[in-house]
């Protein structure tokens, strides 16, 4: 499977009369963009803003992040089975406005799964989106059924984000990219003898799919990840829009839709392919609420890895707490099957830092990378501008906020749990955890 | 300028050696021995007093020693508490840990000490305070004091305190997130780690999961009526004068007591010294904690062949896994030597 990714490097975003990309500047026709947002009658109000690194701006409640993209050849759109017709992702040509993102923020209402993000100050570098220019969609909806629910599907806002990401991405469909990157991996049994001599590696993904009710979980080609069993995927599919982030778990452990498309661990494995490893591909697993489901998936993943001929594996868990059981069990099954395994997750050690970092432990999990601690307490200075509604952090059951966590002057005390994507389990995280 | 107080034992306090180990706490505003050296190497911390206490005294009169020192400290101003360094000296290490823990709990100030990794005080107290990794003996005095002083300086100057492995103290069981020292993203750390693991090269996990020690289950006793059974437990039931001075908590030793000719453990002659539960019921009937009476009855019935002539006991509360495992190995070796076939391990 071969994917050509044409990249247009964005240095800045501005508003203008026409949506276009020129000399590193993305110009957005605001009125036209808002029309795309309002295609969904459930969007009751919407506005767009531009934020840049260093701006004294706080965003809350952030729902998801997207990259501006369009399909040029192959495929029928950037999120097949979701906002685009169902088609195969990962082949042909995709154009990408690289180095910026689209952030979707609730105008008033947040929930357990939403996050806060600062564009400057002490915590700016907790999240990659604090370090790049972003177009920000702030909108409200008439989804009354979940307005006062702690757990929100955020359907209208997330789908508006996906439509807008493609609408703006289309402005570079006919342009010549600044740079072209080719992602290609032949079928696993059609590789050169030299490559086959290298240790073979699979990447096991455990996206968050623990909500039994549909509409909250990670989507794979539009299919709810709660209703699937582990399956084999080509890495190109993942980085070309086959996976859309859900709306469920504490947000610091979230892999945003932007990160599914820009997945550093996949990129690095692709780079190593043919040099130090033979990258077989991705085993897309999931995370489950019941013990039997956890065991079933762990065993199926190990079986698949073994029969693909894997010598090594990286397991990535999107979430913490209960799904640590799925995560450790999968690592154990792989190790017992003779597949040398490394895990990537964050941890939860409680306010005093003294709790067991993962819910499940096993000495077979002897190679773990840790990307942050959801219990870490953050003290945020007041920020002059808030896009959205800061009170959502305290009022709406956010995983990292609580009643009274916002002081009168706008300063905030919160847990890492609620800081948007700050543990970057996709591999962006420059954090680790240490013993003190 | 921050103020500090320094606790040392009778030997480093220049009172005497083993003969002076029962020395009661004394308090000195003229610094004694290594307190001077400690004071000289910290520009921003002043050591104002030396406390000297005998290792045996604090071990055997823990409550009195701790109470006396804490009472005295209540009238002092200090920001940091030092103890040791204790090197490999086990009783000194436990003394430093005992007083350090009490000081931290009472005053909430940072407590800094130093011990060798083989000092039992490390496992007993590493969660309670900063125990720096020290040398085996007093020739390392300068190095060990230097590490303690450097850390106190960082506290005094309000500098960022780095992870245990970087600062050089034994981890306190606390985990926090930090930015990776070399700024390497998780994706690269994971792939690099996997390549090393695949190539059989050494790699460092970011969460060390302790290995579980699994003890194989012994084969069943074929004929109980011919077997010699021993009583072993952690109830702290000992002869009333506690001849082996087993600690009331965080035990570092066990005892064995001859029960040949006894049908039960008489009240008054035996009692429990266990500080982890209300002792009244067991002191009233010591067999409740070490059931000699029931075992004798089984012996008479012929249910068991013989009750072993000694029972073995320690105190379970606060006792570390490492000590418990050590006791187990030592007691098992003796029982095997004595031809004991089975053990009734009595829980409390």
Interface residues (C-beta under 8 A of the other chain):
Chain A: X199 X201 X264 X265 X267 X268 X269 X272 X276 X277 X311 X312 X313 X314 X340 X341 X342 X344 X347 X349 X352 X353 X354 X357 X358 X361 X362 X363 X365 X366 X367 X368 X369 X370 X371 X372 X373 X376 X416 X424 X425 X426 X427 X428 X429 X430 X431 X432 X433 X434 X435 X436
Chain B: X127 X161 X163 X164 X165 X166 X171 X172 X173 X174 X175 X176 X177 X178 X179 X180 X183 X184 X185 X186 X187 X188 X189 X190 X191 X193 X194 X195 X197 X198 X199 X203 X205 X206 X207 X209 X210 X211 X212
